[in-house]
Amino acid sequence: MLRPLKGRWKGFDKVSIVYQKGKMQVMYSPKIEEEFIPILYKLAKARGISMVKLVNEMIRKGIESQMVRNQEKGNESSSMD
């Protein structure tokens, strides 16, 4: 069972401590800037999907695009390690 506990950790404003299978994990949760929320809401609503799904798709496409650009430049740091 996941039990998030929100708090401050090493200067991060938004950190969740998640217990999964008896193991504690600290996960950083970045905040989306307020000015983007209404835009994301309208885009997601127009497509009939959740904002989370929309943002995940946008992030995935952005990462893939960056990886392609890095590979084209011959940059070795193109993997998602």
Sequence and secondary structure as in RCSB ss.txt:
>XXXX:A:sequence
MLRPLKGRWKGFDKVSIVYQKGKMQVMYSPKIEEEFIPILYKLAKARGISMVKLVNEMIRKGIESQMVRNQEKGN
ESSSMD
>XXXX:A:secstr
    EEEEETTEEEEEEEEETTEEEEEE     GGGHHHHHHHHHHHTS HHHHHHHHHHHHHHHHHHHHHHTT 
STTS  
